[in-house]
């Protein structure tokens, strides 16, 4: 995380912008500033999609959206294949 991406408030509190997260931040507990607002004491995690291998680094909240979105997308793709076969396509 770049030093210019941290913002001090008072003497104790540092805030990190969500766009500046890197693999070095994984497992850290940080105050994260993002478009949604401020996440206090957010654990930074790294998750991946087992279907396509895409990876995500961010808060647990955002990682949940990544996982759910990938699950929905891949289920949609699989459903399209089944529907095509049922209709006589290949």
ROSE-4610 file (N, C-alpha, C; in Angstrom, 1 decimal, always signed):
// ROSE-4610
residu = [X/X/X/X/X/X/X/X/X/X/X/X/X/X/X/X/X/X/X/X/X/X/X/X/X/X/X/X/X/X/X/X/X/X/X/X/X/X/X/X/X/X/X/X/X/X/X/X/X/X/X/X/X/X/X/X/X/X/X/X/X/X/X/X/X/X/X/X/X/X/X/X/X/X/X/X/X/X/X/X/X/X/X/X/X/X/X/X/X/X/X/X/X/X/X/X/X/X/X/X/X/X/X/X/X/X/X/X/X/X/X/X/X/X/X/X/X/X/X/X/X/X/X/X/X/X/X/X/X/X/X/X/X/X/X/X/X/X/X/X/X/X/X/X/X/X/X/X/X/X/X/X/X/X/X/X/X/X/X/X/X/X/X/X/X/X/X/X/X/X/X/X/X/X/X/X/X/X/X/X/X/X/X/X/X/X/X/X/X/X/X/X/X/X/X/X/X/X/X/X/X/X/X/X/X/X/X/X/X/X/X/X/X/X/X/X/X/X/X/X/X/X/X/X/X/X/X/X/X/X/X/X/X/X/X/X/X/X/X/X/X/X/X/X/X/X/X/X/X/X/X/X/X/X/X/X/X/X/X/X/X/X/X/X/X/X/X/X/X/X]
num = [1/1/1/2/2/2/3/3/3/4/4/4/5/5/5/6/6/6/7/7/7/8/8/8/9/9/9/10/10/10/11/11/11/12/12/12/13/13/13/14/14/14/15/15/15/16/16/16/17/17/17/18/18/18/19/19/19/20/20/20/21/21/21/22/22/22/23/23/23/24/24/24/25/25/25/26/26/26/27/27/27/28/28/28/29/29/29/30/30/30/31/31/31/32/32/32/33/33/33/34/34/34/35/35/35/36/36/36/37/37/37/38/38/38/39/39/39/40/40/40/41/41/41/42/42/42/43/43/43/44/44/44/45/45/45/46/46/46/47/47/47/48/48/48/49/49/49/50/50/50/51/51/51/52/52/52/53/53/53/54/54/54/55/55/55/56/56/56/57/57/57/58/58/58/59/59/59/60/60/60/61/61/61/62/62/62/63/63/63/64/64/64/65/65/65/66/66/66/67/67/67/68/68/68/69/69/69/70/70/70/71/71/71/72/72/72/73/73/73/74/74/74/75/75/75/76/76/76/77/77/77/78/78/78/79/79/79/80/80/80/81/81/81/82/82/82/83/83/83/84/84/84/85/85/85/86/86/86/87/87/87/88/88/88/89/89/89/90/90/90]
x = [+0.8/+0.0/+0.9/+0.6/+1.4/+1.1/+2.1/+1.9/+0.9/+0.9/+0.0/-1.5/-1.7/-3.1/-3.6/-2.8/-3.2/-3.6/-4.6/-5.0/-5.1/-4.3/-4.4/-5.5/-6.1/-7.1/-6.8/-6.4/-5.9/-4.5/-4.1/-2.8/-2.8/-4.0/-4.0/-4.5/-5.4/-6.2/-5.7/-5.5/-5.1/-6.2/-6.5/-7.5/-6.9/-7.3/-6.8/-7.9/-7.6/-8.6/-8.6/-9.8/-10.0/-9.3/-9.1/-8.4/-6.9/-6.3/-4.9/-4.5/-5.4/-5.1/-4.2/-3.3/-2.4/-2.4/-1.7/-1.5/-0.9/-0.1/+0.6/-0.4/-1.6/-2.6/-3.5/-3.4/-4.2/-4.0/-5.0/-5.0/-4.9/-4.7/-4.6/-6.0/-6.1/-7.3/-7.1/-7.9/-7.8/-9.1/-9.0/-10.1/-10.1/-11.2/-11.2/-12.2/-11.7/-12.6/-12.9/-14.2/-14.6/-15.9/-16.4/-17.5/-18.7/-18.8/-20.0/-19.9/-18.7/-18.5/-17.2/-17.2/-16.1/-16.3/-15.4/-15.5/-14.4/-14.9/-14.0/-13.5/-12.3/-11.7/-12.1/-11.9/-12.3/-11.1/-11.4/-10.3/-10.2/-8.9/-8.7/-8.4/-9.1/-9.1/-8.8/-8.3/-8.1/-8.9/-9.8/-10.6/-10.5/-10.9/-10.8/-12.0/-12.3/-13.4/-12.8/-13.3/-12.7/-13.1/-14.1/-14.6/-13.7/-13.2/-12.5/-11.1/-10.9/-9.6/-9.4/-10.4/-10.3/-10.1/-9.3/-9.0/-9.5/-9.7/-10.2/-9.5/-9.0/-8.5/-9.3/-9.8/-10.6/-11.2/-12.2/-12.9/-13.7/-14.1/-14.9/-16.3/-16.8/-18.0/-18.0/-16.9/-16.8/-16.4/-15.7/-15.3/-16.6/-17.6/-18.8/-19.6/-19.6/-20.2/-19.5/-18.2/-17.4/-17.8/-17.8/-18.1/-19.5/-20.5/-21.9/-22.1/-21.4/-21.6/-21.0/-19.9/-19.3/-20.2/-20.7/-21.6/-22.8/-23.4/-24.6/-24.2/-23.1/-22.7/-22.4/-21.7/-21.3/-22.6/-23.5/-24.8/-25.6/-25.6/-26.3/-25.6/-24.3/-23.6/-24.0/-24.0/-24.3/-25.7/-26.6/-28.0/-28.2/-27.5/-27.6/-27.2/-26.1/-25.7/-26.8/-27.4/-28.4/-29.6/-30.0/-31.2/-30.9/-29.7/-29.4/-29.5/-29.0/-29.0/-30.5/-31.3/-32.7/-33.4/-33.0/-33.7/-33.1/-32.2/-31.7/-30.4/-29.9/-28.6/-27.4/-26.3/-25.0/-24.2]
y = [-1.2/+0.0/+1.2/+2.2/+3.4/+4.3/+5.0/+5.9/+7.0/+7.5/+8.6/+8.1/+6.8/+6.3/+6.1/+6.3/+6.3/+7.7/+7.8/+9.2/+9.1/+10.0/+10.0/+10.9/+10.5/+11.3/+11.2/+12.3/+12.3/+11.7/+11.1/+10.5/+9.0/+8.4/+6.9/+6.3/+6.9/+6.2/+6.5/+5.4/+5.4/+4.8/+5.4/+4.9/+4.6/+3.5/+3.1/+3.1/+3.6/+3.6/+2.2/+1.7/+0.4/+0.1/+1.1/+0.9/+0.7/+0.9/+0.8/-0.5/-1.4/-2.7/-3.6/-4.3/-5.2/-6.6/-7.5/-8.8/-8.7/-7.7/-7.4/-7.1/-6.6/-6.2/-7.4/-8.6/-9.7/-10.1/-10.4/-10.7/-9.5/-8.4/-7.2/-6.7/-6.0/-5.4/-3.9/-3.3/-1.9/-1.1/+0.2/+1.0/+1.4/+1.0/+1.1/+2.2/+3.1/+4.1/+3.6/+3.6/+3.2/+4.0/+3.7/+4.4/+4.2/+3.1/+2.7/+3.5/+3.9/+4.6/+4.1/+4.1/+3.7/+2.4/+1.4/+0.1/+0.2/+0.2/+0.2/-1.3/-1.5/-2.7/-3.9/-3.6/-4.6/-5.5/-6.8/-7.8/-7.9/-7.8/-7.9/-9.4/-9.9/-11.3/-11.4/-12.6/-12.9/-14.2/-14.1/-15.2/-15.4/-16.6/-16.9/-17.7/-17.7/-18.5/-19.8/-20.9/-22.2/-22.6/-22.0/-22.3/-21.6/-20.4/-19.7/-19.2/-19.2/-18.8/-17.3/-16.5/-15.1/-14.9/-13.9/-13.6/-12.2/-12.1/-10.8/-10.6/-9.3/-8.9/-7.7/-7.8/-6.7/-7.1/-6.4/-6.6/-7.9/-8.5/-9.6/-9.3/-8.1/-7.7/-7.7/-7.1/-7.1/-8.4/-9.2/-10.6/-11.4/-11.2/-11.9/-11.6/-10.4/-10.0/-10.6/-10.7/-11.3/-12.8/-13.5/-14.9/-15.2/-14.4/-14.6/-14.2/-13.2/-12.8/-13.9/-14.4/-15.5/-16.7/-17.1/-18.3/-18.1/-16.9/-16.6/-16.7/-16.1/-16.1/-17.5/-18.3/-19.6/-20.5/-20.4/-21.1/-20.7/-19.4/-19.0/-19.6/-19.6/-20.2/-21.7/-22.4/-23.9/-24.1/-23.2/-23.4/-23.1/-22.2/-22.0/-23.2/-23.9/-25.1/-26.2/-26.4/-27.4/-27.1/-25.8/-25.4/-25.6/-25.3/-25.5/-27.0/-27.9/-29.3/-29.8/-29.3/-29.7/-29.3/-28.2/-27.7/-28.3/-29.3/-30.0/-29.4/-28.4/-27.8/-28.5/-28.1/-28.7/-27.8]
z = [+0.0/+0.0/+0.0/-0.9/-1.0/+0.2/+0.6/+1.8/+1.5/+0.2/-0.1/-0.2/-0.2/-0.1/+1.3/+2.3/+3.7/+4.1/+4.9/+5.4/+6.9/+7.5/+9.0/+9.5/+10.5/+11.2/+12.7/+13.2/+14.6/+14.6/+15.7/+15.8/+15.6/+15.8/+15.8/+14.6/+13.9/+12.9/+11.5/+10.8/+9.4/+8.5/+7.4/+6.5/+5.2/+4.6/+3.3/+2.3/+1.1/+0.0/-0.6/-0.9/-1.4/-2.6/-3.5/-4.8/-4.6/-3.4/-3.2/-2.6/-2.4/-1.7/-2.6/-2.0/-2.7/-1.9/-2.5/-1.8/-0.4/-0.3/+1.0/+2.1/+1.7/+2.7/+3.2/+2.5/+2.8/+4.3/+5.0/+6.5/+7.4/+6.8/+7.7/+8.1/+9.2/+9.6/+9.4/+8.5/+8.1/+8.2/+8.3/+8.0/+6.6/+5.8/+4.4/+3.9/+3.1/+2.5/+1.1/+0.7/-0.6/-1.0/-2.2/-2.6/-1.7/-1.1/-0.2/+1.1/+1.5/+2.8/+3.4/+4.8/+5.6/+6.2/+6.0/+6.7/+7.8/+9.1/+10.2/+10.5/+10.7/+11.1/+10.1/+8.9/+7.8/+7.6/+7.6/+7.3/+5.8/+5.3/+3.9/+3.6/+2.5/+2.2/+0.7/+0.3/-1.1/-1.4/-2.4/-2.8/-4.3/-4.8/-6.2/-6.6/-7.9/-8.5/-8.9/-8.4/-8.8/-10.2/-10.7/-12.1/-13.2/-12.9/-14.0/-13.5/-12.2/-11.7/-11.4/-11.7/-11.4/-9.9/-9.5/-8.1/-7.7/-6.4/-5.9/-4.5/-4.3/-3.0/-2.5/-1.3/-0.8/+0.6/+1.0/+2.3/+2.1/+3.3/+3.2/+2.6/+2.8/+2.3/+0.7/+0.2/-1.3/-1.9/-1.1/-1.6/-1.7/-0.7/-0.8/-2.1/-2.5/-3.8/-5.0/-4.9/-6.0/-6.1/-5.0/-5.0/-5.5/-4.9/-5.3/-6.8/-7.3/-8.7/-9.6/-9.2/-10.1/-10.1/-8.9/-8.8/-9.7/-9.7/-10.5/-12.0/-12.3/-13.7/-14.3/-13.5/-14.0/-14.0/-13.1/-13.1/-14.3/-14.7/-15.9/-17.1/-17.2/-18.3/-18.5/-17.3/-17.3/-17.7/-17.3/-17.6/-19.1/-19.7/-21.2/-21.9/-21.5/-22.2/-22.1/-20.9/-20.8/-21.6/-21.6/-22.4/-23.9/-24.4/-25.8/-26.2/-25.3/-25.6/-25.6/-24.6/-24.6/-25.8/-26.5/-27.7/-28.9/-28.8/-29.9/-30.5/-29.9/-30.3/-29.8/-30.2/-29.7/-28.8]
